[in-house]
Amino acid sequence: MAKEYVPIFFDWLDVTQDLTAEEKGNLIDAVVSYASGGEYEHLLSGGCRIAFRFLKGQVDRNAAISDVRRNARLNKAEQNGTNDNKTEQNESNSPKEKEKEKYKEKEKEKDKEPQKRFTPPTVEEVAEYCKERGNNINPQYFVDYHIARDWVLSNGKKMKDWKATIRTWEGNNYNRGKTVKVLPAQNFPQRDYSDVNEQIMSDLAAEVAEFNKGAG
């Protein structure tokens, strides 16, 4: 397999020290051609051929190490991709995700279902239900109260279930008779005002006499 580069090791100097410059050049060309998958035999002769055998072994070992490293990187990347897929799959299969999907499905089903139209109850219907419940709610008052409000609840939403509203009235103790506690009569002592009346009359007589005296 052709390589992108060929490493040169320092110990090559020992192998090529007896070669001429031309032989060294041919040897390097042969190594590069070999590593790239090209023809190299015509470049070798004499001492170059012997030196090439040593260099070739190092090139092969380095190529094998590079292949192992490259395969390890590929396997790691592939493993990471598999783990990511598993994580995504686990997240999509988690209980929370399943609950979300169920909720979405239920909401879709609700949208498909025809909405029930609210029909205001009659006084007789309210009276019958209150009788069943055994509460103290006045049916006429209940109906009149909500007719005046156009059957809109205190939260601003239209009433959907008048029976549920009655049960709410029960819980909040609406429209129940209140017992008024009457205190027992108490006997307070009566004051005698006779002496006060005599004093008033005496003062009044004195004022009249004084007035008459001044007028005369």
C-alpha positions as CSV (number, residue, x, y, z in Angstrom):
1,M,0.0,0.0,0.0
2,A,1.4,3.4,-0.9
3,K,2.4,5.7,2.0
4,E,2.2,9.5,2.2
5,Y,5.7,9.7,3.7
6,V,8.7,7.6,4.6
7,P,10.6,8.2,7.9
8,I,14.4,8.4,7.8
9,F,16.2,6.9,10.8
10,F,19.5,8.1,12.1
11,D,21.1,4.6,12.0
12,W,20.7,4.8,8.2
13,L,24.0,6.8,8.3
14,D,25.8,3.7,9.5
15,V,24.4,1.6,6.7
16,T,25.1,4.0,3.9
17,Q,28.5,5.4,5.1
18,D,30.4,3.3,2.5
19,L,28.2,4.3,-0.4
20,T,29.0,7.1,-2.8
21,A,26.7,10.1,-3.1
22,E,25.2,8.7,-6.2
23,E,24.5,5.4,-4.6
24,K,23.0,7.1,-1.6
25,G,20.7,9.0,-3.9
26,N,19.7,5.9,-5.8
27,L,19.1,4.1,-2.5
28,I,16.8,6.9,-1.2
29,D,14.9,6.9,-4.5
30,A,14.5,3.1,-4.3
31,V,13.1,3.3,-0.7
32,V,10.6,6.0,-1.7
33,S,9.5,4.1,-4.8
34,Y,9.1,0.9,-2.7
35,A,7.1,2.6,-0.1
36,S,4.8,4.2,-2.7
37,G,4.3,0.9,-4.6
38,G,6.5,1.8,-7.6
39,E,9.4,0.1,-9.3
40,Y,12.7,0.2,-7.5
41,E,14.8,-2.8,-8.6
42,H,16.6,-0.8,-11.4
43,L,17.9,1.6,-8.9
44,L,19.8,-1.0,-6.9
45,S,23.2,-2.4,-7.6
46,G,26.1,-3.7,-5.5
47,G,26.2,-2.2,-2.1
48,C,22.9,-0.4,-2.6
49,R,21.1,-3.7,-2.9
50,I,22.5,-4.9,0.5
51,A,21.7,-1.6,2.2
52,F,18.2,-1.6,0.8
53,R,17.4,-4.8,2.5
54,F,18.1,-3.2,5.9
55,L,16.2,-0.1,5.1
56,K,13.3,-2.0,3.6
57,G,12.8,-3.9,6.9
58,Q,12.5,-0.7,8.8
59,V,10.1,0.8,6.3
60,D,7.9,-2.3,6.6
61,R,8.0,-2.3,10.4
62,N,7.1,1.4,10.4
63,A,4.2,0.8,7.9
64,A,2.9,-2.0,10.1
65,I,2.9,0.3,13.2
66,S,1.2,3.0,11.2
67,D,-1.5,0.5,10.1
68,V,-2.1,-0.6,13.7
69,R,-2.4,2.9,14.9
70,R,-4.7,3.9,12.1
71,N,-6.9,0.8,12.6
72,A,-7.1,1.6,16.4
73,R,-8.2,5.2,15.6
74,L,-10.9,3.9,13.2
75,N,-12.1,1.3,15.7
76,K,-12.2,4.0,18.5
77,A,-14.2,6.4,16.2
78,E,-16.5,3.6,15.2
79,Q,-17.0,2.6,18.9
80,N,-17.7,6.2,19.9
81,G,-20.3,6.4,17.1
82,T,-21.9,3.2,18.4
83,N,-21.9,4.5,21.9
84,D,-23.5,7.8,20.8
85,N,-26.2,5.8,18.9
86,K,-26.8,3.7,22.0
87,T,-27.0,6.8,24.2
88,E,-29.5,8.4,21.8
89,Q,-31.5,5.1,21.7
90,N,-31.4,4.8,25.5
91,E,-32.6,8.4,25.9
92,S,-35.4,7.8,23.4
93,N,-36.4,4.6,25.3
94,S,-36.1,6.2,28.8
95,P,-39.3,6.3,31.0
96,K,-39.5,10.1,30.7
97,E,-39.5,9.9,26.9
98,K,-42.1,7.2,26.9
99,E,-44.3,9.2,29.2
100,K,-43.9,12.2,26.9
101,E,-44.9,10.1,23.9
102,K,-47.9,8.7,25.7
103,Y,-49.0,12.2,26.8
104,K,-48.7,13.5,23.2
105,E,-50.7,10.6,21.9
106,K,-53.4,11.2,24.5
107,E,-53.6,14.9,23.6
108,K,-53.9,13.9,19.9
109,E,-56.8,11.6,20.8
110,K,-58.5,14.4,22.8
111,D,-58.2,16.7,19.9
112,K,-60.0,14.1,17.7
113,E,-62.8,13.5,20.2
114,P,-65.8,15.7,19.8
115,Q,-66.2,18.3,22.6
116,K,-69.2,17.9,24.7
117,R,-71.4,21.0,24.8
118,F,-72.4,22.2,28.2
119,T,-76.1,22.3,28.9
120,P,-77.2,24.4,31.9
121,P,-79.2,22.3,34.4
122,T,-82.8,23.1,35.4
123,V,-83.8,23.9,39.0
124,E,-85.4,20.4,39.2
125,E,-82.1,18.7,38.2
126,V,-80.1,20.7,40.7
127,A,-82.7,19.9,43.4
128,E,-82.6,16.2,42.6
129,Y,-78.7,16.1,42.7
130,C,-78.6,18.2,46.0
131,K,-81.1,15.7,47.5
132,E,-78.8,12.8,46.5
133,R,-75.9,14.6,48.0
134,G,-77.8,15.6,51.1
135,N,-76.5,19.1,51.1
136,N,-78.2,22.4,52.1
137,I,-77.7,24.2,48.8
138,N,-80.7,26.1,47.5
139,P,-81.3,24.9,43.9
140,Q,-83.1,28.1,42.8
141,Y,-80.3,30.3,44.2
142,F,-77.6,28.1,42.5
143,V,-79.2,28.3,39.1
144,D,-80.0,32.1,39.4
145,Y,-76.5,32.8,40.6
146,H,-74.9,31.1,37.6
147,I,-77.4,32.5,35.1
148,A,-76.4,36.0,36.2
149,R,-72.8,35.0,35.6
150,D,-73.5,33.4,32.2
151,W,-72.3,30.1,33.8
152,V,-68.7,31.5,34.0
153,L,-66.7,30.3,37.0
154,S,-64.6,32.5,39.3
155,N,-61.5,31.6,37.3
156,G,-63.0,33.1,34.2
157,K,-63.6,29.8,32.5
158,K,-66.9,28.5,31.2
159,M,-68.5,25.9,33.4
160,K,-68.2,22.3,32.0
161,D,-69.7,20.2,34.9
162,W,-72.4,21.8,37.1
163,K,-72.4,18.8,39.4
164,A,-68.7,19.4,40.1
165,T,-69.5,23.0,40.9
166,I,-72.1,21.9,43.4
167,R,-69.5,19.7,45.1
168,T,-67.2,22.7,45.2
169,W,-69.9,24.7,46.9
170,E,-70.3,21.9,49.4
171,G,-66.6,22.0,50.2
172,N,-66.6,25.8,50.5
173,N,-69.8,25.8,52.6
174,Y,-71.6,28.0,50.2
175,N,-75.3,28.8,50.6
176,R,-75.7,27.0,53.9
177,G,-78.0,28.2,56.6
178,K,-76.2,30.1,59.4
179,T,-77.2,29.6,63.0
180,V,-77.4,32.8,64.9
181,K,-76.5,32.5,68.6
182,V,-79.0,34.4,70.7
183,L,-77.8,35.5,74.1
184,P,-80.1,35.0,77.0
185,A,-81.9,38.0,78.4
186,Q,-80.2,39.7,81.3
187,N,-81.9,41.7,84.1
188,F,-80.0,44.9,84.6
189,P,-81.0,47.1,87.7
190,Q,-83.2,50.1,86.9
191,R,-82.0,53.5,88.0
192,D,-84.3,55.8,89.9
193,Y,-84.3,59.1,88.1
194,S,-86.8,60.9,90.4
195,D,-84.1,62.9,92.1
196,V,-82.7,64.0,88.8
197,N,-86.1,65.3,87.6
198,E,-86.6,67.3,90.9
199,Q,-83.2,68.9,90.5
200,I,-84.0,69.9,86.9
201,M,-87.4,71.4,87.8
202,S,-85.8,73.4,90.7
203,D,-83.1,74.8,88.4
204,L,-85.7,75.7,85.8
205,A,-87.8,77.5,88.3
206,A,-84.8,79.5,89.5
207,E,-83.9,80.6,86.0
208,V,-87.6,81.7,85.3
209,A,-87.6,83.8,88.6
210,E,-84.3,85.4,87.6
211,F,-85.6,86.2,84.2
212,N,-88.8,87.8,85.6
213,K,-86.9,89.8,88.1
214,G,-84.7,91.3,85.3
215,A,-87.7,92.1,83.2
216,G,-89.5,94.0,86.0
